Amino acid sequence: MKLMFAVIVVMSIRVSVTYKVHIDVKGIIQEGKNITLECKTDAPEITFSINRKFNNGQNETIAECEFRTEQCYFLNGSFLPMYNISSTNNGGILTIYSLSVMQEGEYTCFYTYNSSINATVHIEVMKYHDARSNAGHYALRENKHAECYTRYALVQTQQLFQKMMKIKHGLCRTKMARKKTENKQKFARKDTANRKQLKGTDIFINEDMTKLNLHVLMCVKKKMPDEINSAWFMNGKIFYKNHMDKIQTVQFEDYEHWTNLPWPNNTPKRK
């Protein structure tokens, strides 16, 4: 009786993918102005960071964009009043509000899981230099000082007006959000059925969330991975399921607790 053996050799091939990242600056780089940094890439996720001049060269992560879900969110709540983040078809846009010396520094856009794939731009506020200090140019120097003071007063007035408009816009947005929530509740059951049908596919239903709600949702999703299985936003509220499969609601008074929790040191790479 003859015995025959077959040996199967399984070969694994690792494909190295190289992504490209490019960053463009749009707007006038001048104190009090809004400017945008548009990061274009073919990578699936990007992160914005800044190395601020006044912060002793310490690198800080601002925000992250995930193109699979078409969502961008802040990784540090202190940046919410100074910036805005949004996604595009081929990247993300970081808007700098009312440019000041606090926002001066080196901005970097990089592939989230490989920081060596990046693009960098240096932003420095345009300043007015004093004229030469000799006696022949004394009058010119005084005029330049007066011009600087006048421009500084205008900038302060513009910043105050912008803050008032933001407060007014925030109140209007809150009223609109409440009205949208009331309309969405009428179709809650149908939306829930549709979500179950799309589960396991590459199609996602994203609700129109405020910047604060999106930031808190990402905090719930990523800050306690050992205790929380999943988190989602539906009908104006944030929900999460713990490892006991118990669904809980995040109340508004708990937002500060979630935003103050530390981010995990190491985010696992996606395969």
Backbone torsions as a table, in degrees:
resi	resn	phi	psi	omega
1	MET	NA	124.9	-177.1
2	LYS	-97.9	137.1	177.3
3	LEU	-105.8	136.7	-179.3
4	MET	-121.7	134.3	-179.3
5	PHE	-117.6	143.2	176.7
6	ALA	-120.4	130.0	179.6
7	VAL	-107.0	122.8	-179.9
8	ILE	-106.1	123.5	-179.9
9	VAL	-106.6	121.5	179.8
10	VAL	-103.2	122.0	-179.2
11	MET	-108.3	131.8	176.7
12	SER	-105.6	133.9	-179.1
13	ILE	-116.3	121.9	178.1
14	ARG	-95.1	123.4	-178.6
15	VAL	-98.3	122.6	179.7
16	SER	-88.8	122.2	-178.2
17	VAL	-107.4	128.2	178.3
18	THR	-108.8	121.4	179.7
19	TYR	-99.5	161.3	178.4
20	LYS	-119.9	142.5	-179.8
21	VAL	-132.4	132.8	179.0
22	HIS	-137.8	142.2	-177.7
23	ILE	-127.1	135.6	179.4
24	ASP	-121.3	143.4	176.9
25	VAL	-106.9	129.4	179.5
26	LYS	-125.8	129.8	-179.9
27	GLY	118.7	172.4	179.8
28	ILE	-90.3	121.8	-179.2
29	ILE	-81.2	84.4	-178.4
30	GLN	-143.9	148.0	-176.2
31	GLU	-56.0	131.2	179.1
32	GLY	90.0	-9.5	-178.8
33	LYS	-90.7	153.4	171.7
34	ASN	-91.5	132.0	175.8
35	ILE	-130.2	158.5	-179.5
36	THR	-122.3	142.4	174.0
37	LEU	-114.1	108.8	-178.4
38	GLU	-99.2	119.1	-180.0
39	CYS	-102.1	120.1	179.5
40	LYS	-108.6	134.1	-176.2
41	THR	-159.0	163.5	171.4
42	ASP	-108.7	9.7	177.3
43	ALA	-77.7	154.8	-178.8
44	PRO	-74.4	-23.6	180.0
45	GLU	-145.5	145.0	176.4
46	ILE	-134.2	158.7	178.9
47	THR	-132.0	139.0	174.8
48	PHE	-102.1	136.4	176.1
49	SER	-138.7	166.0	179.7
50	ILE	-140.3	140.8	172.1
51	ASN	-110.8	94.6	-172.0
52	ARG	-79.7	142.9	-177.1
53	LYS	-63.3	-44.3	-174.0
54	PHE	-77.2	-9.8	-174.9
55	ASN	-99.3	29.0	176.4
56	ASN	57.0	34.7	175.4
57	GLY	72.9	14.8	179.7
58	GLN	-79.4	129.6	-178.7
59	ASN	-80.6	133.4	-178.8
60	GLU	-125.5	135.4	177.9
61	THR	-86.1	128.6	-176.6
62	ILE	-95.1	-58.9	-172.6
63	ALA	-154.4	168.8	-178.9
64	GLU	-138.8	145.8	178.3
65	CYS	-122.9	131.2	175.8
66	GLU	-113.1	114.3	-174.0
67	PHE	-81.1	-17.7	177.9
68	ARG	-65.3	-38.5	178.8
69	THR	-103.2	0.2	-180.0
70	GLU	55.0	45.5	-179.4
71	GLN	-130.0	143.2	172.7
72	CYS	-125.1	144.4	-178.1
73	TYR	-150.4	154.8	179.7
74	PHE	-82.8	142.7	176.3
75	LEU	-98.3	-4.6	179.5
76	ASN	-142.4	115.6	-175.7
77	GLY	-63.8	-21.5	-179.3
78	SER	-68.4	-16.3	-179.3
79	PHE	-86.7	-7.3	-176.0
80	LEU	-57.7	-42.2	-179.1
81	PRO	-74.0	-19.1	-172.4
82	MET	-98.4	-19.8	-173.5
83	TYR	-137.9	167.0	168.3
84	ASN	-136.8	143.7	-177.3
85	ILE	-127.1	136.7	178.9
86	SER	-149.4	159.6	-178.0
87	SER	-105.0	155.5	175.7
88	THR	-126.0	-177.1	179.8
89	ASN	-66.3	-27.1	-177.1
90	ASN	-134.9	33.6	176.9
91	GLY	160.4	-151.1	-179.4
92	GLY	-141.7	160.0	-179.5
93	ILE	-124.3	123.4	174.4
94	LEU	-105.3	117.5	179.2
95	THR	-99.5	128.8	177.8
96	ILE	-97.6	119.0	180.0
97	TYR	-84.8	132.9	171.5
98	SER	44.3	69.9	-174.7
99	LEU	-50.0	130.2	178.5
100	SER	-141.4	176.2	-179.5
101	VAL	-64.3	-22.5	177.9
102	MET	-67.5	-19.7	-178.5
103	GLN	-107.7	7.2	176.5
104	GLU	-70.6	145.6	175.7
105	GLY	150.0	-166.0	-177.8
106	GLU	-102.5	115.2	179.7
107	TYR	-95.6	135.6	-178.8
108	THR	-128.2	134.9	172.2
109	CYS	-114.1	124.9	-175.8
110	PHE	-142.9	159.2	174.8
111	TYR	-64.5	126.0	-169.9
112	THR	-52.8	-37.4	-173.7
113	TYR	-103.0	9.6	174.1
114	ASN	-156.3	93.1	-173.7
115	SER	-67.9	-11.3	177.8
116	SER	-73.2	-18.2	175.6
117	ILE	-91.7	95.1	-170.6
118	ASN	-149.4	169.7	171.8
119	ALA	-138.9	140.2	-172.8
120	THR	-129.1	145.7	175.1
121	VAL	-140.9	142.3	-179.5
122	HIS	-101.3	125.8	179.7
123	ILE	-112.8	123.1	177.8
124	GLU	-134.7	133.0	-176.7
125	VAL	-67.3	134.1	177.5
126	MET	-69.8	126.0	-178.5
127	LYS	-117.7	159.5	177.4
128	TYR	-99.5	122.9	-178.1
129	HIS	-89.1	146.2	176.8
130	ASP	-68.4	149.6	173.9
131	ALA	-72.4	171.3	-180.0
132	ARG	-60.6	147.6	-169.5
133	SER	-91.7	12.2	178.5
134	ASN	-76.2	164.2	-173.2
135	ALA	-62.4	-33.0	-177.6
136	GLY	-65.4	-20.8	-178.1
137	HIS	-114.4	21.8	-178.3
138	TYR	-62.7	-45.9	-178.8
139	ALA	-62.9	-39.9	179.1
140	LEU	-63.7	-39.0	-179.9
141	ARG	-65.3	-42.0	179.8
142	GLU	-64.3	-39.5	177.8
143	ASN	-63.7	-39.2	179.8
144	LYS	-65.5	-39.3	177.6
145	HIS	-62.6	-43.5	180.0
146	ALA	-62.2	-40.3	178.6
147	GLU	-63.7	-41.2	179.3
148	CYS	-62.9	-44.2	179.7
149	TYR	-62.4	-40.6	179.4
150	THR	-63.5	-45.0	179.2
151	ARG	-65.5	-37.0	178.1
152	TYR	-62.8	-42.2	178.1
153	ALA	-63.1	-40.1	178.8
154	LEU	-64.5	-40.6	179.8
155	VAL	-63.3	-43.6	179.0
156	GLN	-61.7	-40.4	178.3
157	THR	-64.8	-41.6	178.9
158	GLN	-64.0	-41.6	-179.6
159	GLN	-64.5	-40.5	177.8
160	LEU	-63.7	-42.3	178.9
161	PHE	-63.7	-41.9	179.4
162	GLN	-63.5	-39.4	178.3
163	LYS	-63.5	-42.6	178.5
164	MET	-62.9	-40.2	179.2
165	MET	-66.6	-36.9	178.6
166	LYS	-64.3	-40.9	178.6
167	ILE	-63.2	-44.9	179.1
168	LYS	-63.1	-43.6	179.2
169	HIS	-63.3	-37.6	179.6
170	GLY	-64.7	-40.2	178.5
171	LEU	-64.9	-43.1	179.0
172	CYS	-64.3	-40.5	-180.0
173	ARG	-64.6	-36.5	178.6
174	THR	-64.2	-43.0	178.8
175	LYS	-64.0	-41.6	179.2
176	MET	-65.4	-38.4	179.9
177	ALA	-65.0	-39.1	178.3
178	ARG	-64.2	-41.6	179.7
179	LYS	-65.2	-41.2	177.7
180	LYS	-62.9	-39.2	179.7
181	THR	-62.3	-41.9	179.1
182	GLU	-63.0	-39.6	178.5
183	ASN	-68.7	-38.3	-178.2
184	LYS	-68.3	-30.8	-179.4
185	GLN	-63.3	-26.7	179.3
186	LYS	-66.5	-27.8	-177.3
187	PHE	-111.7	22.2	-175.4
188	ALA	-61.9	-43.5	-177.3
189	ARG	-65.4	-42.4	178.9
190	LYS	-64.0	-40.8	178.9
191	ASP	-62.9	-40.0	179.8
192	THR	-62.9	-41.5	178.1
193	ALA	-63.6	-41.3	178.6
194	ASN	-64.7	-38.8	179.2
195	ARG	-62.9	-39.6	179.1
196	LYS	-66.0	-36.3	178.9
197	GLN	-68.3	-32.1	-178.3
198	LEU	-87.2	-3.9	-178.9
199	LYS	-63.6	132.6	-179.7
200	GLY	90.9	-2.4	177.9
201	THR	-104.6	179.9	178.8
202	ASP	-93.5	14.4	-178.6
203	ILE	-104.6	130.8	-178.4
204	PHE	-124.3	147.6	174.6
205	ILE	-105.0	111.6	-178.9
206	ASN	-105.7	128.4	178.1
207	GLU	-88.6	158.7	179.7
208	ASP	-79.4	99.6	-176.5
209	MET	-102.6	152.0	171.3
210	THR	-72.7	164.4	-178.8
211	LYS	-61.7	-37.2	-179.4
212	LEU	-67.9	-45.1	179.9
213	ASN	-61.4	-40.7	178.9
214	LEU	-64.6	-40.5	179.5
215	HIS	-64.0	-44.8	-179.8
216	VAL	-66.2	-38.9	178.4
217	LEU	-59.2	-44.2	179.6
218	MET	-67.5	-32.5	175.3
219	CYS	-63.7	-43.2	179.3
220	VAL	-65.4	-39.0	-177.7
221	LYS	-67.6	-40.3	-165.8
222	LYS	-111.9	-16.4	-173.5
223	LYS	-84.4	-22.7	-179.9
224	MET	-132.1	64.4	-176.7
225	PRO	-66.1	-22.0	-179.1
226	ASP	-77.9	-16.3	-176.1
227	GLU	-116.2	-17.3	-174.7
228	ILE	-120.6	127.5	179.6
229	ASN	-81.9	-44.3	-176.8
230	SER	-156.6	159.5	177.6
231	ALA	-145.0	148.2	-178.1
232	TRP	-154.4	166.2	-179.4
233	PHE	-119.6	125.8	-178.1
234	MET	-150.7	132.5	175.8
235	ASN	55.4	39.9	175.2
236	GLY	80.8	8.5	-179.0
237	LYS	-132.3	153.9	178.1
238	ILE	-101.4	129.7	178.2
239	PHE	-121.6	155.7	172.3
240	TYR	-148.9	153.9	179.6
241	LYS	-115.6	125.1	-179.9
242	ASN	-87.0	-177.2	-177.2
243	HIS	-70.8	-9.7	174.0
244	MET	-91.0	9.4	-177.9
245	ASP	59.2	29.4	177.0
246	LYS	-99.4	126.5	-179.0
247	ILE	-90.3	129.3	-179.7
248	GLN	-128.9	155.9	179.5
249	THR	-103.2	138.0	175.4
250	VAL	-87.4	113.4	179.6
251	GLN	-78.0	156.3	-178.0
252	PHE	-61.0	-35.5	-179.0
253	GLU	-70.5	-11.8	177.4
254	ASP	-92.6	-3.4	-178.1
255	TYR	-56.9	-44.7	-177.4
256	GLU	-62.8	-36.7	178.2
257	HIS	-61.3	-44.4	-178.1
258	TRP	-69.6	-40.3	-178.2
259	THR	-69.7	-26.5	-179.6
260	ASN	-83.6	-11.4	177.4
261	LEU	-66.7	145.2	180.0
262	PRO	-73.4	149.1	174.7
263	TRP	-77.3	147.2	176.3
264	PRO	-59.4	142.9	-179.7
265	ASN	-66.2	-40.9	-177.9
266	ASN	-120.1	116.0	176.6
267	THR	-89.5	122.1	-178.2
268	PRO	-61.9	138.2	178.5
269	LYS	-71.2	144.5	178.7
270	ARG	-86.9	138.9	179.9
271	LYS	-96.0	NA	NA
